[in-house]
Amino acid sequence: MKNFPHQYNDLRKLRATLETVRDLNEAGQDADDDGVLGYALARRRIYGFRGLDYTGDAAAVEVRVEGRIVEDEQKPSGKQGARTAAREMRRTLRYLRWLDADGTELTPAGEALLETAEGSDEEQILMQQAIASIAVADRDGRISHPVQVLLKLVDEVDLDSRSGMELALEAVDDSVGEFRRVAALAELDEDARVAALEALDWTTSQLANAVKILPAFAEQSGLMTTDGTGRYILTDAGRRALGRAVIRTPPEPPAAGRRRRRPRRRATTVRTRNAAQVGRSRRLGAAERRALTPEEQAAAAELLYERTERHQELVRTAAAACREADFYEDAAAYDLLIDLDRAEPLVLSEVKTISGDAAVQIRAAVGQILFYEHFAVAEQFPDRAVRRLVVVDERVDEELAAFLEAHEIGLIAIVDDEIVALNDLGEDLRRDLFG
C-alpha cells in the first residue's frame, strides 16, 4: 500500500493551514519549523488539544490554550501533538501542490486558492483540481493518482460505504491492469477483502487510516456524493476529473410556435500586446458570471477546472514564442485568440495538456474550438475569417492529427521548448505564427 497523511480530513482546516503558512512567512517567522507552525495552528484553533475545554468565554479559552502550549513544549518534540499536526499538514499541502517541494512557500496554485472566497464555486473547482491530481509514489518510485483510482472504483463498483475505498492507496500505478486488480478486491465482501489486504501486509490501523482522508476530500470537494439509496456515485465534476462525458438534463423546450432567443453574451475577454501577460489564470468576477446564461456558467466552471497552472504555462509558452500580435483571452470561452494583422484571419487556439488521455483531449478540443468560433469569436469579430489551431504539450498519434486536419484544424506540439507541427495545417500555422 501507499502512505498518505491522515491528520485532518477537513478541507476548511487545510485552507486555514495554508493561510497560516502564508501569514507566518509574511511575518518573517519560520513556517518550516514544526513548533512555529504547530503552535500557530493551536492558537488559531485549527489544531485542537485533546481533552482541553474550548467552551465558554473566548479570553478564558485563550488562557487555557496558552497554558497547554507551555505544558506541551516541555515534552520531547516527538510527543508534541501540535508538531506532528504541522508536519502532517505540511505534507498534505505539498501533495495538493499548494506548497512548494520544501513545504515553505505557497505555489501559484496555493496563492490562487487563497484569492477565492471561502465557499465559492471558484474555490471548490480549484480544490477539485488539486485533489484529483494528487500523485503518490512508493519506495520504488512508482507513481499513482489515488483519487483517480478512487473515482474509478466509485464509478464501476457498488460502494455504499467508505469500506473498500482504502483500495485507492493499494494501486501501484495508473495502469489498466493494476486498476482491474484493485477493482476485483473491491468487489469482495468485507471479510474477504480485509483478509486479502492483510495478506498484502496491511495493518488494522492502515486499513482505518486509508478511508479517513481521500474519500472525505473527494466528497467534500464535490467529486463524488451519494444517491438516494446511500450508494456512492460520481458528480459531474468527478466525471470531468476522469475525462468522462458529463450528462446534463436537457433544457425545457420553448413554447410551441416560439423560438428560444439566445441572450447576448457579455464580453469576458482580455486583450494585450504583451505576451508576458497571457495565461495568467484570469477568473470571472461575480457580475460577469451572473451575466452569462446557465449553460455558459456551467461551461465557465469546467474551464476553470481545466485551466491548471500546467495548462496556463503552455498558453504562456505559445504566446511568448509567437510573432508580435494582439492576444485575446476569454475566461468563459477560448484559451487564446491571436490577431497578427487586421487584414489576415484570426487564429483561434485551444490548448490541451496531455496526461495519457490524448484521444479524450483532442475530442474535447474539437468541440470547444468549433463552439467558441461560432458563439464567441463570430460575435466579437463578425467580419473576420478564422484559422483553427490546437496546441498540445506532447506528440500524439498520427490518426488524431489526421482527424484534426479533416476538420480543418492545425495541430502543434510544444515539447522541450521546440515547436513541432503534427499535421499540414499545423505546419502552415507554425510557419506563420512562429517563423
N, C-alpha and C positions, 0 to 999 in steps of 0.2 A: 504494500500500500504506500501511498504518498502522504506526506505530512502537511497539514495546513494549520496555522494558528487558530486556537479555539478560545480566545479570551472573551470577545464580545461578538454577539450576532445582531447588534442593533445599528442600523445604518446612521441613525441620528448621532450616536456616540462616535461613529467613525468620522463623520463630518466635524463634530465638535473637537475631536482629537487633532484633525488636520488644522483646524483654526488655532488650536493651542500651539502646535508646532510653529505655525506662521507667526503668532504673536510673540513667542519666545525668541524666534530669530530676529524679529524686528526690535525686540528689547535688548538684543545683544547677549542673550543667555544661550547656553549650550543645550539645544533640544536633543542632541545625540547622547547626552548623559541620562541614564535611566532614572536617576534620582531627581534631576531637574524636571524632566517631563512627567515622571510618575506622580510626583507630589503636586505639580501644577494641575494634573488631571484630578487629583484628590480634592484640591481646593475648589476646583470648578464642579465638583461632584459628578464628574464623568466616571471616575473610579470611586467605588464605594467601599469603605472599610467594613469588613464582616463584623456584625454584632453592634455596630455603632448606631445610636439613636439619632435619626435625622429629622425627627418630628419637633414641632414647637417653634419658638422664636428663632429667626434667622441668625441673629447675633449669637445666641446661645449655641446653635448648631456649629457656627464658625469656630467658636472657642473649643468645642468638643473635637472638631476636625483637626485643629492645630495641636491640641493635646495628643491626639492619636498619632499625628505625624512625628512629634517629638519621641513618642514611645517606639514607633517603628524604626526610626533612624538609629536606635540603639541596638537593633537586631543585626545579625550578619546580613550582608547585602542579598544573599541568595534566599533569605526568608522574609524579605520585604515585598509584600504583595503589590504595592504600587510600582516598584521597579519592574517586577515581572510583567505587569499590565503594560507598562510603557514599552518594554521590549517587544511584546507580542503585537501590540497595536502598531508599532512602527513597521514590523514585518508585514502585517496585513496591508498597510498603506503602500508599501513597496510593491506587493503583489498586484494591487489595484493601479499601480503606476501613477499614484498621486504624490508620492515622494520619490526622490532620485535613488540610485542604487546604494548610496551611502546612508540613506534614511534621514538626511539632514535638511534638504532643501525641497520646496514644492516644485513639481514639474509644471509645465504649461497646462497639462490636463488637470492637475490639482488646483492651480490658480483659477482655471475656468470654472471648476465646480464651485469654488467659494464665491465667484461672481454671480452665481444664480441665487434666486430667492429660495429659502427653505420651503419645501413642499411644492415647488413649481414644476411644471411639465419639463422645463429645461433641466432642472436638477435631476429629475427621475431618468430622463433619457441619458444624461451623462453617466449616471450611476449604472444604468443598464449596460451601457457600452463597456464600462470598466469591469463590471462583474463578469459579463460574458467573455471577456478577453483574458481572464486570469490564466496564467500559464504556470505550471508547477513541474519542476524537474526532480528526478530521483537521483540516487547516488551515482548512477552510471550516466547521468546527463540526458536521459530520455525524457522528453517533454510531452505533456498532455495538457489539455484545457478542460479541467474537471467540470466547470459549469456547462460547457458544451456537451460533455458526456451526460451530465445530469438531465439537461433539457431533452436530449435524445431518448434517454430512458423514460422520462415522463411521457414523451410522445408515442413511444412504442410499447410500453409495459403498463398494465393497470396497477397503479400505485395509489392506495387510499390512505397512506400514512407516510411519514418520512422513513420508516423502516424499509430498507432496500436502497435508499438514496446514498448511503455510505459508499456504494459501488462506484460513484463518481471519482473517488480517490483510489480505486483499485486499478483503473485502466493505466497501463504502462505508457501508451502513446495514443494518438488520434486515429490509428488505422481502423479500417472496417473490421478486420479480423479480431482486433482487441475489443472493439465495441460489441461484437457478437458474443465474445466470451463473457463479458460482464453482464450483458442482457440476459444470457442464459442463466447466470447466477441470480439475477433479479427476479426471474420467473419462478424460482424455487420457493416453497413455503418457508416461513421464517426460521424454523428449527434447522431445516436442511441448509439454508443459506448461511446461517451463523456457523454451523458445523463446517461448511466448506471454507468459510473465511478463517476460522480458527486453524484449519489445516494449512492455510496460507500464512500463518503466524500473526494473524490479527489478535490483539488482546481485547478484553472486555472494555477497558477504558477507551481504546482506539475506536471500537465499534460505537460507543456512546458519543465520543467527540466528533466523529466523522459526519454525524447528522445534525450537529448543532449550528454550524456556521453557514456553509454554502447553500443548503436548502433555504435557510432563513433569508440570506441575501437575495436569492432568486425570487422568493415570494414577496419580500418587502419592496423590491425594486420593480415588481410588476412583470417579471419574465414568465412566471407561472402562477397559477391560482387553483382553486378547487371548484368543481361544478356542484350542482345541487345535491349530488349523492356523496360528496366528500372525496371523490376521485380527483387527483391532481391532473391538470391539463395545462397546455401552453396558452399564453396570451398572444395577441398579435405581435407584441414586442418579442416574445420568446420565439415565435416563428421567424421573425426577421433575423434574430440572432443566429438562427440555423440556416438562413438563406432560403427559407421555405415560403411558399405562397401565403399571403395574408387573405383570409376570407372575410369579406365585408358584406353586411346586409345591403342589398341594392336600394338606392333611393326610391322613395314613393313616386310613381309616375305622375305627371301633371294631369290636371283635369281634362276631360275629353274636349277636344276642339281648341285646346290652348297649348302653345309651345312654351317650354320652360326657357326663361330668359336667363342667360348666364350673367351674373353680376360682373361689372367691370372690376378687374383685378387691380388692387393698389400696387404701385411700383415698390419693390423691395430690393432694388438694385443699388450697387455702389460702383461708381466709375472712377478710374485712376489711370494716370500715365506712368505711375511709379510701380514697377514690377515688385519692388520690395514690400508694397502694401497689400499685395494679393495674398489670398489664402490665410487670412487672419481670423478665421472661425467666427465671423460676424453672426450674431443671433438676432432673431426677430424681437423687436420691442412689443410691449403689450398692445399698443394701438395698432401696429402693423398686423399682429396676429388676429385681432378682432376684425380687421378689415378684410381678411381672407374668407373664402367660403369654407364650410366644414370640410369639404374634400381637400381643399388646398391646405387647411390647417393640419389635416392628417398627413398629407404629403410632406409638409414642412417638418413635422415631428420625425418622420422617417429620415429626412435629410440630416437633421441634427444628430440622429443616432449614427448615421453613416459617416458623417464628416469628422472622423477621428483626426488626431494630430498627424498620424501617418498619412492620411488622405490629404490633409491640408499642406503637408510638406511637399507632396507630389505636385499639388497645384502651384505652389510657390516655385518649385524647380522648373516646371514648364514655363511659367511666366518669365522667370529670370533668364531663361535661355532664348526667349523669343526676341525677334526684332522689335524696335520701338513701335509701340501701338497704344491705342486706348484699350484698357481692360475693364470689363464689366463682370461683377459677381452678383448673384441673386440669392439671398438667404432662404428663399422659398422655392427656388427653381434651379436653374442651371449652375454648374460649377464655374465656368469661365467662358466669356464671350470676348473674342479678340477682333478688334477693328484696326486693320493695318492701314486702310485708306478708304475714304468715303466712296471712291469710285470702284472699289473692289467688294466682293462678297464678304460678309461677316464669317468668322469661324466659330461655330458653336462646339464647345469642348465638354465632354463628360469624362471625369477622372475616376478610375477604379483601381483600388488596391486588391491584389490577388493573394489569397491565402489557401491555395489548393482548391479553389472554387471558381476557376476561370469561366466555366460554362454558365454558372449562375450569374456572375458579374457581367459578362458580355450580354447575356439575355436581358438583364435589368437595364444595361446601358442603352440598348436599342430602344426600349420602351420609353425611357426617360428623355433621350435626345429628341425623339420624334414628338413627344408630348410637349416638351419645352419649346421646341421650334414653333409649333402650332399655336400654343396658348400664351407664351411669354414673349418670345423674340418677335413674332409677327405683329404683336400688339405694340411693342416698343419701337420696332423698325419696319413699318409696313411696306416700305418701298425698297428694301434691301434683300438681295439674294443671300443664301446661307450655304456654307460648306460645313460638313459634319465631321467631327473628329472624336475618337475615343483614345484616351491616354492611360496606359497601364504601367505597372512597375515591375513586370517580368514578361518574358516571352510566353505566348500562348500557342496552342495548336494551330496549324495551318488551316484546318477546317473552320475554326472560329474566325480567323482573319478573312477567309473567303466569304463567310456568312455576312460579315460587316460590309465587305466590298459589294456583295449582291444588293445590299440595302443602301448603297451609295454613302458609306461611312468609312473614313480613313481610320487606320489603327497604327498607333505609335507606342513603343515601349521605351521608357527611360530607365536604364539599368546601369548602375555604377557611373552615373553622370553621362552616359552615352545615349544618344537619341537614335533609336533604331526603327525604321519603317517596317511594318509587318504585312502590309498589302500595298497595292499600286497607288490607291488614293492616299494612303499614309505617306508614301514616298513623295507624292506631289505636295502634300501639306508640309512634310518635313523640310523640303527644299524652300518652299515659300515662306514658312514661318521662322525657321531656324538657320537658314542659309547652308 
